[in-house]
Amino acid sequence: MISIEKLQPAHWPDVRHIYLEGIATGQATFQTDAPLWEDWDKSHLLHLRYVAITGNGHVAGWTALSAVSSRCVYAGVAEVSIYVDEAFRGQKVGQTLLEYLITESEEADLWTLQASIFPENEASVKLHEKLGFRIIGYRERVAKQYGIWRNVYLLERRSKMIGID
């Protein structure tokens, strides 16, 4: 049984651990280390960050949104981060989190969610596509990771309820 809760500062040690697991795969992010709480907190939208909690209180995964721009015309557009503890991968924790995030983002008047995903991260690409994201671009050799040029897919989910007028 998984419940979704607001991500609180007290969750940070578990969230950071899961983030580091994702970093260690080499397929989740260009980041090479998890930031301090204060830096992570500043870079993610305060009211759109969640943790998946197991029945015994374990953080099984987390998701959060970041603004894509400080310009007011992009106020309804945010970038998705989602990470699942390696012990819970393949158990629909990511799907539960992302579904919840999508619902909450629409309630917060966001009309577009974006994600940048390495093509090799097939599970993440499939999850996003299952929940209405589509690949809208391919950035070739966008940045180096450990000295190797990497490509990313750009995915986007447009709300069918917000921003359609």
Protein Blocks (a to p, Z undefined) as FASTA:
>chain_A
ZZdddddfklmmmmmmmmmmmmmnopmbmbfbdcdfklmmmmpcfklccddddfkopafb
dcddddfbfbfklmmgccddddddfklgonlmmmmmmmmmmmmmmmnopabdcddddfkl
mmlmmmmmmnopacfbdcehkbceehiacdddddddddfkgopZZ
